[in-house]
Amino acid sequence: MSIYREKVIDHYKNPRNFGKLDNPDIEVKESNPLCGDDIELYIKLNTNGSVADVKFSGKGCALSIAAASVLTEIISGKKLKELKRLNKKDIIKALDLPDPGPTRIECLLLPIKALKLGLTEYLKREVSNSKS
């Protein structure tokens, strides 16, 4: 059975929330040098700490673009603590995929890695600012 199911192809050809945000609270770039995928994630937060707006840009294979697209849909409106709990199972379920296996999992994980890195950097910055 092909991993490129209908949902993956749809999100790849018609990515949701593709673009950039001005002055995001979280901006992060993550790359997979082995396959050449690059994802940039931009997140604006509400004053209550939930995702007010999210966009992504980048280039890559169908799986990495589809995963980034579906990730933006998943995190929209969610609070930071909810974002921290997201994992590969959430992406696999949202894209209605079978287990992608070890060769393709990195493509699916790239947007989640970007999100986790961005959250870590943001929270460190917030702690540092609160001590100032």
Contacts in CASP RR format, 6 or more apart in sequence:
PFRMAT RR
TARGET T0000
AUTHOR 0000-0000-0000
METHOD contacts of the structure
MODEL  1
MSIYREKVIDHYKNPRNFGKLDNPDIEVKESNPLCGDDIELYIKLNTNGS
VADVKFSGKGCALSIAAASVLTEIISGKKLKELKRLNKKDIIKALDLPDP
GPTRIECLLLPIKALKLGLTEYLKREVSNSKS
1 98 0 8 1.000
3 63 0 8 1.000
3 97 0 8 1.000
3 98 0 8 1.000
3 100 0 8 1.000
3 104 0 8 1.000
4 62 0 8 1.000
4 63 0 8 1.000
5 95 0 8 1.000
5 96 0 8 1.000
5 97 0 8 1.000
6 96 0 8 1.000
7 66 0 8 1.000
7 70 0 8 1.000
7 94 0 8 1.000
7 95 0 8 1.000
7 96 0 8 1.000
7 97 0 8 1.000
8 62 0 8 1.000
8 63 0 8 1.000
8 66 0 8 1.000
8 95 0 8 1.000
8 97 0 8 1.000
9 62 0 8 1.000
9 66 0 8 1.000
10 66 0 8 1.000
11 65 0 8 1.000
11 66 0 8 1.000
11 67 0 8 1.000
11 69 0 8 1.000
11 70 0 8 1.000
11 95 0 8 1.000
12 62 0 8 1.000
12 65 0 8 1.000
12 66 0 8 1.000
12 69 0 8 1.000
15 56 0 8 1.000
15 65 0 8 1.000
15 66 0 8 1.000
15 68 0 8 1.000
15 69 0 8 1.000
16 69 0 8 1.000
16 70 0 8 1.000
16 72 0 8 1.000
16 73 0 8 1.000
17 54 0 8 1.000
17 55 0 8 1.000
17 56 0 8 1.000
17 69 0 8 1.000
17 72 0 8 1.000
17 73 0 8 1.000
17 76 0 8 1.000
18 55 0 8 1.000
18 56 0 8 1.000
18 57 0 8 1.000
18 69 0 8 1.000
19 42 0 8 1.000
19 55 0 8 1.000
19 56 0 8 1.000
19 57 0 8 1.000
20 40 0 8 1.000
20 42 0 8 1.000
20 55 0 8 1.000
20 57 0 8 1.000
21 27 0 8 1.000
21 42 0 8 1.000
21 43 0 8 1.000
21 44 0 8 1.000
21 53 0 8 1.000
21 54 0 8 1.000
21 55 0 8 1.000
23 44 0 8 1.000
24 42 0 8 1.000
24 43 0 8 1.000
24 44 0 8 1.000
25 43 0 8 1.000
25 44 0 8 1.000
25 45 0 8 1.000
25 122 0 8 1.000
26 41 0 8 1.000
26 42 0 8 1.000
26 43 0 8 1.000
26 45 0 8 1.000
26 118 0 8 1.000
26 119 0 8 1.000
26 121 0 8 1.000
26 122 0 8 1.000
27 40 0 8 1.000
27 41 0 8 1.000
27 42 0 8 1.000
27 43 0 8 1.000
27 118 0 8 1.000
28 40 0 8 1.000
28 41 0 8 1.000
28 114 0 8 1.000
28 115 0 8 1.000
28 117 0 8 1.000
28 118 0 8 1.000
28 121 0 8 1.000
29 38 0 8 1.000
29 39 0 8 1.000
29 40 0 8 1.000
29 41 0 8 1.000
29 114 0 8 1.000
30 38 0 8 1.000
30 39 0 8 1.000
30 41 0 8 1.000
30 110 0 8 1.000
30 111 0 8 1.000
30 113 0 8 1.000
30 114 0 8 1.000
30 117 0 8 1.000
31 37 0 8 1.000
31 38 0 8 1.000
31 39 0 8 1.000
31 110 0 8 1.000
32 38 0 8 1.000
32 64 0 8 1.000
32 106 0 8 1.000
32 107 0 8 1.000
32 110 0 8 1.000
34 106 0 8 1.000
35 60 0 8 1.000
35 61 0 8 1.000
35 64 0 8 1.000
35 106 0 8 1.000
35 107 0 8 1.000
36 59 0 8 1.000
36 60 0 8 1.000
37 59 0 8 1.000
37 60 0 8 1.000
37 61 0 8 1.000
37 64 0 8 1.000
37 107 0 8 1.000
37 110 0 8 1.000
38 58 0 8 1.000
38 59 0 8 1.000
38 60 0 8 1.000
39 56 0 8 1.000
39 57 0 8 1.000
39 58 0 8 1.000
39 64 0 8 1.000
39 68 0 8 1.000
39 110 0 8 1.000
39 111 0 8 1.000
39 114 0 8 1.000
40 56 0 8 1.000
40 57 0 8 1.000
40 58 0 8 1.000
40 114 0 8 1.000
41 54 0 8 1.000
41 55 0 8 1.000
41 56 0 8 1.000
41 68 0 8 1.000
41 111 0 8 1.000
41 114 0 8 1.000
41 115 0 8 1.000
41 118 0 8 1.000
42 54 0 8 1.000
42 55 0 8 1.000
42 56 0 8 1.000
42 57 0 8 1.000
43 51 0 8 1.000
43 53 0 8 1.000
43 54 0 8 1.000
43 75 0 8 1.000
43 118 0 8 1.000
44 51 0 8 1.000
44 52 0 8 1.000
44 53 0 8 1.000
44 54 0 8 1.000
45 51 0 8 1.000
45 52 0 8 1.000
45 80 0 8 1.000
46 52 0 8 1.000
48 79 0 8 1.000
49 79 0 8 1.000
49 80 0 8 1.000
50 77 0 8 1.000
50 78 0 8 1.000
50 79 0 8 1.000
50 80 0 8 1.000
51 75 0 8 1.000
51 76 0 8 1.000
51 77 0 8 1.000
51 78 0 8 1.000
51 83 0 8 1.000
52 77 0 8 1.000
53 76 0 8 1.000
54 72 0 8 1.000
54 75 0 8 1.000
54 76 0 8 1.000
55 72 0 8 1.000
56 68 0 8 1.000
56 69 0 8 1.000
56 71 0 8 1.000
56 72 0 8 1.000
56 111 0 8 1.000
58 65 0 8 1.000
58 68 0 8 1.000
59 65 0 8 1.000
60 107 0 8 1.000
61 107 0 8 1.000
63 100 0 8 1.000
63 104 0 8 1.000
63 107 0 8 1.000
63 108 0 8 1.000
64 107 0 8 1.000
64 108 0 8 1.000
64 110 0 8 1.000
64 111 0 8 1.000
66 95 0 8 1.000
67 91 0 8 1.000
67 95 0 8 1.000
67 107 0 8 1.000
67 108 0 8 1.000
67 109 0 8 1.000
67 110 0 8 1.000
67 111 0 8 1.000
67 112 0 8 1.000
68 110 0 8 1.000
68 111 0 8 1.000
68 114 0 8 1.000
70 91 0 8 1.000
70 94 0 8 1.000
70 95 0 8 1.000
71 86 0 8 1.000
71 91 0 8 1.000
71 111 0 8 1.000
71 112 0 8 1.000
71 115 0 8 1.000
73 94 0 8 1.000
74 86 0 8 1.000
74 90 0 8 1.000
74 91 0 8 1.000
74 94 0 8 1.000
75 82 0 8 1.000
75 83 0 8 1.000
75 86 0 8 1.000
75 115 0 8 1.000
80 119 0 8 1.000
80 122 0 8 1.000
80 123 0 8 1.000
83 115 0 8 1.000
83 119 0 8 1.000
84 116 0 8 1.000
84 119 0 8 1.000
86 112 0 8 1.000
86 115 0 8 1.000
87 112 0 8 1.000
88 105 0 8 1.000
88 108 0 8 1.000
88 109 0 8 1.000
88 112 0 8 1.000
91 108 0 8 1.000
91 109 0 8 1.000
91 111 0 8 1.000
91 112 0 8 1.000
92 99 0 8 1.000
92 100 0 8 1.000
92 108 0 8 1.000
95 108 0 8 1.000
97 108 0 8 1.000
100 107 0 8 1.000
100 108 0 8 1.000
END
